[in-house]
């Protein structure tokens, strides 16, 4: 374990001269990109754009090659000269943005339908599990563990299926706006699931 914490490791992964303030700004930039992507997704998905088209519009095209995300994606200019971490990883940005949209709509639907707290807890727990698997999958690919990434993407898809099943237990909202939110939730879960399944397949190809 000593070599893991060696000075060479730190030099390779930390930009020289960066302070704690620089890293805080880096964190904020990632959050800003997630919010920007979520806004673009909300507007353009209603206009009939596909997730792939929105990703390209946002400057975060979906990776096509599991071996090297940096070579296969046109990184957003905001991160072009900065260190490569999970926080500026395309899959991390895209999935976190979709989850942000999902939580917003889900929260409004829960508030309107007043569903039992036990169901709210189960949905929240499963959503967190899906989110964790997605992040682990992206990180696994960066570590060249394609089969591990594939497993994590598949587990994410399983958890998303569970969320969709739990959505069937929520009463139909009385308002048209509420019913529209339920439809959007279904679309978001579908898009997230497709990302996970497509990336799982990409990881399998990259491992051959």
Secondary structure, DSSP 8 states (H G I E B T S, - for coil): -GGGG-HHHHHHHS-TT--HHHHHHHHHHHHHHHHHHHHHHHHHHHTT--HHHHHHHHT----S-TT-HHHHS---GGGTTS---GGG-HHHHHHHHHHHHHHHHHHHHHHHHT--HHHHHHHHHHHHHHHHHHHHHHHHHHTT-HHHHHHHHHHHHHHHHHHHHHHTTS---SSHHHHHHHHHHHHHHHHHHHHHHHHHHHHHHHT-
